[in-house]
Amino acid sequence: MPDGDRSTVTPVSRSPSATRSPDLSQSPRTVAPSRLTVAVMGYRVAQRDGVWYTNHSFGRLIVELAARVRAVHFHGPQAIGEDEATCDCALPADHITVHPWKPRRNSLATMKHPLRLIREYRGLVRSGEAILLRGGGPLCWTCHLMARTDHKTVVHWLISNPVAVLKQQPRGYGTALQWLGVQYARLDRMLIRWGIRVSRAFVLANGSEVARLFPSPRTEPVISTTIRRAEFHERRDTCTGDSIRVLFVGFIRPEKGIEYLIQALPMIRSNRPVRLAIVGPTGAFPAETRRLRECARALGLDDRVTWEGYAAFGNALFSQLDRSDVLVLPSLSEGTPRVLVEARARSLPIVATRVGGIPTSVRDGQDGLLVEPRDARAIAGAVTRIIKDGSLRRSLIRTGRQTVADWTIERFVDRLLDRLTRRP
């Protein structure tokens, strides 16, 4: 698209469902200056056949952003091991310049080289007229200091509450290291708060819980989204086949609470077989996968639980959603999960836990059902309601699709651009 064409974007009207909460869909389309250069810190990157890739959930947003500005400089650590498989969104070289950083296994290992890390951050800040930071990371707060010195606008998109995540079940490296991780996360949160005040950054926080952790006049809760309006799929009903397919989609990690969903499976009441499909990569926490498999085995559910592996965004993920009857997200800690938007966009009724930013995204009884975390019986009861009550189920499907009608990646970038183009 020529520079002259990028400066005008067609206005989009606001739907009634978009006015119920302070999400990104509330903003009208903005006018993006064609000469803006944006520096982005995001996911890991991987190179295959001369093309750079990153995870779809952030990559799609960057591709959309790059189509509206002069240039995007994408900075991120190189993926290693199984993380490379989750980098499945190509970054077009004619729109996006990738600056690969050294691979990072974890925050502790990264902090062994603080000067290298600061140099990487310095390169990030220098490469753009406006700065977009996604999430946190070791010494991330220094970006705010550098941006203030250079008089550059910063938008910091905060995804979740790392302290809450780390407080969940041990991750296999011992309680002492887990305690140290929590203390580090608290310190990092304090420093990011301070950095945000220094740079006068705009803060987009996934849900009200995360927004409360980073209070400022420029903080607003948002709902993560990756889906385009053209990818919505309308169907009137589910749970009409010979069996019921319950679906989980997400990383197989302790804070996802999958064990409670497995425990709920035999308690779901239905006159048809009920099966559970678990979709998500297992490489980050193999011990958790083994524990969950043993949980299913101990309950005699081996033949009713299938492990589908990672499903890339697009046809692979949409096929999983479209073949299922209910999506359940039993998380113990969350921001505003994209899959809850994607499921409703594909006309799938949802059950989720009342944690983190999920209540910002889901209205209990209207576009989904909410239950308390760590409660297998409550999960089973909610799924049973959806299976048995056709009127409720069809209402959840219809209202859910209406709710997320404006929660698209196009509208997300509208609000993002509005913030990036303001003065600090």
N, C-alpha and C positions, 0 to 999 in steps of 0.2 A: 504494500500500500504506500503510495507517495506521501511525503511528509505533509504536503498541503491537505491531503484527505484525512489524515489522522486527527486533525485538530477539531473535528466536528463529530459528535456522537448523537444519534437520534434519541430524544427523550423517551422514557418509558413510564407509563402511568403506574401509580401505586395501587396494589390490590388491597381490599379490606383485610385479608388475612395477614398482610405484612405489617399492620399497624399495632399488633398486640404486644410486641416486645422490642427492645432497642437493638435490633439486629441490622446487618448491613443492607438488607433489602429496603430499608426505609429511605435511603438516599436517592434522589433523582440522578440521572446520568449527568456526568460532568464533562467539561471541555478540557481535554488534555493537551497542554502545549507540546507541539511536535518536536521541540528541541530538548526536552527533558531527558537526562541520562540518570538511570536509577541503579544504585549498587545494592545487591541483595545478598544476605547471608541466609542460607537455607539448608536443605537436606544434603546428604552425601551425594557424590557424583561418581559415575563409572563410565569408562570409554570403551566402546566396541566398534570395530571397523571404522575408526576415525570420527565417530559421532559420540557426543556426550549425552548421557542419560541421567535422570534423577527420578525420585519417587513421584508417581503420578499426582499425588494429592497436593504437592507444591509445584511440580513441574507444569501442570496444566494452568495454574494461576499465572506463572511466570510467562508462559507462552502468550496468554491473553494480554498480560500487561505489556509485553514486548511489542505487540501489534499496535499499541496506542502511543508509544513514546519513541524517542530517537534511538535509544540503545539501553540494553540491560546488561550489567556485569554481574554474573552469578558466581559467588564465592562459596565453596564448601569442601569439606574433607573428602578424600577419595574413599570409596567403599571398598571393603575387603571381605573375603569369604562369602558367606551366604547373603550378606547385605547387598551384594552386587545384583542378585536376582530381583530385588525389590526396586531397583532403578530401572523403570520400564517406560519412562516418558522421555522421548527424544527432544533435545533442545536445539532448535534450528540455528545453525551457525550464522546465518545472515541477519538474525535478530538478537542473538544472545552470545556474549563472550563469556566462556567459562574460565575461572581461575581456580584450578584444583589445589587444595591444601594437602598437607601431609595426612595420611590415614590416622584415624583416632580410634583406639579400642574402647577407651572410657575416659572419664574426666581426670581420674588419678594419673593415668599414664600421660595424658596431654599436659598436665601441670609440671611435668618434668622438664619441659622446654618452654618456659614462659616468654622468653624473649622472641622466640620464633613465632609464638602465638600472637604476641603484640604486633610483630611485623606483618603478620597476615591480616590482622584487624586494621592496621594502618593502610595497607594496600586496598582493603575494602572501602574505607571511608574516602580515600583519595579518588577512587574510580568513578564516583557518581556525584551528581548534583544534589540528589536526595537519597536517603538510606532507608532500606527496609530490612529489619531484623526479624527473623522468625525463631521463637523460642529463646532459650538462654544458652549457657555454656560457660566454660572456664574463662574468666576475665572478660566476658562479653560487655560488662559495664564500661570498660575502657573505650568502647566505640562511642558511647555517649559523650565522653570527655573530648575525644578527638573531633566529633561532629560539632560540638559547641565551639571549639577553637576555630574550626573552619566555617562556622556560620551555616551549617547545612541542616535541612529538615530531616528528622528521624521519625519513622513509624515503627513501633515495636509491637509485633504480633505475638502475644503470649498464649501458649497452647494449653497448658495444664498446671497443676500444682505439684511440683516435684517432691515437696516435703510429704504430701499425702501419699504419693506413689511409693516413695521409699519406705514409708511406715507400714506398707502392706507386708505380706508374707516374705520371709527371708529369701534372698535370691541366690543362695548357694555359696556365699563367700563368708558366712559367719556373722553373728550378731554384733561383734565389735566393729567390723568394717561397715555394717549396715548403720550402726549408730553414728559413726564418723561421716557416712554419706548424708545422713539426715542433717547433721550439724553443718556440713559444707553447703547443703542446699539452702539452709536458713541464712547462712552468711551471704551466699550468692543472691538470694532474694533481696536481702537488705541493700546490697551494693547496687543491684539493678534499680531498686526504688530510688536510690540516691542519684544514679546516673540519669534516670528519666527526669528528675527535677532539674538537673544541671542542663540537659539538652533541650528541655521543654518539649519532649517527644510526645507524639500522639500514640496512645496505647489502645490497641485492639485486643481485647481479652476474651478468650473462649468461655463465655458464660459468666453469670453474675458472681459465682464464687471466686474465680480468678480475678475478675474486675475489682472485687473488694480487697484483694491482696495487694493491688497496685493502685491505690486511690490517687487521683489527680484530676484537675479540671479538664484534662484532655483524655481521660480514660472512658471507654465505652465497651459494654459487653457485645459480643458478636457471635454468630453461629457459623462454624466452618462449613464449607461447601466445595464440591468439586464438579458437580453435575451441570450440564447445559440443559436449557429448556427443551431442546430437540431430543434429549435422551430420556425424557419422561415416557412412561409406559402406562396406559390406562387399562385396567381390568376391573370388573365389577366385584368379583368375589374370589376367595381362596377356600381351602378346607373342604373341597367338593369331591376329591378323588377317593381312591380306595384306601389310601394311607395318608398320614399327616407328616409333613416334613418340617421340622423345627430347625432353624438356621442360626448359627453364630458366625459372625465375620469380624476378624480382628487379629492382632498379634497374640500369639499364645504366650501370655505373660502372667505372673502372679496377680497383678492388680485387676485383671479382667474377670476374676471370679468365676471361671468356667466350671470349677468343681461343683458349684451350687446349681448350675444348670444341669450337669450330669446327674446330680442327686435328685433333681426335680423330675427327671424323665419318667421314672416308674410311678410317680405320683400323679401324672397327668391322666385325667379320666376321659376316655374316648372309646367308642365301640369299633374303632379302626386302629390298626397298628400306628404307633407314633415313633418316629425315628429322628435322630439328631445328626445334622451335618455340621462339622466344625471346619471353617474355612479360614486359613491364616498361616503365615510362616512360623516355623518352629525353631529356627536356628539360634535365635538370641538366647533362649532359655530351654535347652534340651532337657534339663532335669525336671522342669515344670511339665513338659510334655510327657515324660515317663510317669510322673506322679499322677497326671490326669488319666493316662491310659490304665494305670493300676486301679484308680478309683472306679472307672467304668467296668473293669474286669471283676473287681470285688463285688460290684452290684449285679453281676451277671448281664451286663449290657453290651458286651463286645459286638454282638450281631446287630445292635440298634444304634451304635455310634460309629460314624464314618469320619475319617480324617482326610479332608479334601486337599490340603496344602494351600499354597498361595494362589489367589486368583487375581490376576492383573485387572486394573480398572478398565471397563469397556465390556466387550461381549462376554469375556470369561466371568466377570463379576455379575453382570446383568443376568446371565444364564442361571447362576446360583440363586439370585434373588427371585427370578421369574419361576423357577421350579419349586420354590418353597411356599409354605403356607403361613408361617409366623416367623418373624425375626426376634430373637431374644438377645439382649445385651446385659449380662449380669454383673457389670463392672463394680469394683470397690472404689475406684477413683477415676474421674474422667474430666475432660474439658467439655466440648460440644461435639461428640463424635459425628464424623461425616456420614458414616453408614446409616445413621438414623434419618438423615435427609435423603440419602440414596434409596433406602428401602421404601420410604413413603412416596418418593417420586416414581418408583416402579410398582406402586399399588400393593405394598405388602404391609399388613398390620404389624405393629411392633409392641414389644414388652421391654422395659428398661428399668434400671434401678434409679432410685431418687438420690443421686450423688452428683457432686461437682456441678457442671453446667448443664446437665441433662434436663433439669426442670426449666431451664431457660428455653430449651428447644422443644420440649414435649409438654402438652397440656393433658394431664391425666383424665382419662375417660372421654376425651374429645378427639385427639389425633394419635393416641397411644395409651398404653396402660403403664403406670409406674408402680414399683414395689420397693420395699426396703432392701438394702443390700444384705448379703449373707443369709438369705431366707429362701431355702429351696422350696418350702411349702407354699410361700407366697408366689413364687415364680410359676409353680405347677398350677396354682389356682387361677392366675391370670391367663395362662395359656389355655386352660380348660374353658374359661369364660369365652375366649375368642372362638374356640372350636365349637362350642355348644350354642352360642347365641349369635345366630346369623345376622340379626338386625344390628347388633352392636358391631359385629365384624365389618359389615358393609359400610356402616357409618364411619368407623375408624379409617377404613381404606379411602373413602371419599373425602373426608375432612383432612386426613393426612396429606393427600395429594394437593388439596387446595392450600393447606398451610405452607407447604414448601414451594408453591408455584413461583414465588419470586426469590427463593433462596438459591440462586444460580451463581455460577462462577462469574458470569458477565456482570451481575449486579454487585458482587463482592468487589470486583476490580473497580467499578464505578466509585464506590466509597473509598477504596484504597488510593485511587488517583486523586480524589478530592483532598485527602490528607497530605499526600506527597507533594502536592503543588502549593501548599500553604507555606507561609514564612514561619521559621522557628520562633 
